[in-house]
Amino acid sequence: MNFKNVVLTVVFVVVGALSAQAQLNVLNAKTPDEIGKKTEAQIAADNDEPLPYGYTDERDVLWSKTVWEIIDLDERVNFPLYYPIDTFNIGEERRSLYDVLIKNIKNGNIDQIYADSYFANKRELSDIRASLTYRDTTDIGIDQFNAQGYVDPQYIREFNLDAGDIEEWRIRGIWYIDKRQGELKYRLLGICPVASEARSKAFPDENMDSKVELFWIWFPATRKVLHNAKAFNRENTSQPISYDHLLNSRRFDAIVYKEDNVQGDREVGEYINDNALMMLLESQRIREQVRNIEIDLWNY
């Protein structure tokens, strides 16, 4: 057996062992309730944490550029961020990115919520609740209130945004060159779900197609939460990938819609109007500009 075959054999054995480890609870569960539950020994040995970024000194940053991007959830490559949208029939281990964030905002695990991508104005759950939930009283309820002074709960409609309503994600990140390591790196700073507000579900016939940024979250503060939440891995279902890994490794397709510039960080759509092709080409130009910086770094 030559060296190449030995290496391949070792790789397959390791992958097989990891797959068996990932499916251990499924294969050995005596009842469906035991699926996904770890034993006490597994819990005691579980010290899995997100990979730390490490400290970067400002003097080591040779060059940097901040970009804002749109992750379109209609693209197939971005489906792991969108599905599953029906979480009532899916186990606790399967949640969309929006469900993960909303759940942890409500239980207090995520408190770094802001109004915009500059993270200047902090928000609480009560501040963004109007965009996420809309309550309306029916005509019968109004008549009841006028006659009796109260409204029966059955005459109050409530509409909530769910994972299926999210149309895109917007992210803010910074590309920079670490001169100590001589490498172009990317650091994700913020993430934002974009959708029509909950009121649009109450009045679908009205023209409410305008999408809004629901809230911005400071990404570094949510890494532990996203590390524990798993996204679907289409290549190997026994090895799900964490949302923290998915986003940090940029396993998605995105379009640049804004960069930091002298015009007050104006968006591409502000200087290229009504021409989707030219806007896409401008987005690609910005990305190529970032790539060329790294290439030029090694030209003499």
Secondary structure, 3 states (H helix, E strand, C coil): CCHHHHHHHHHHHHHHHHHHHHCHHHHHCCCHHHCCCCCHHHHHHCCCCCCCCCCCCHHHEEEEEEEEEEEECCCHHHHHHHCCCCCCCCCCCCCCHHHHHHHHHHCCCCCCEECCCCCCCEECHHHHHHHHEEEEECHHHHHHHHHHCCCCHHHEEEEECCHHHCCEEEEEEEEEEECCCCEEEEEEEEEEEEECCCHHHHCCCCCCCCCEECCEEEHHHHHHHHHHCEECCCCCCCCCEEHHHHHHCCCCCCEEEEECCCCCCCEHHHHCCCCHHHHHHHHHHHHHHHHHHHHHHCCC
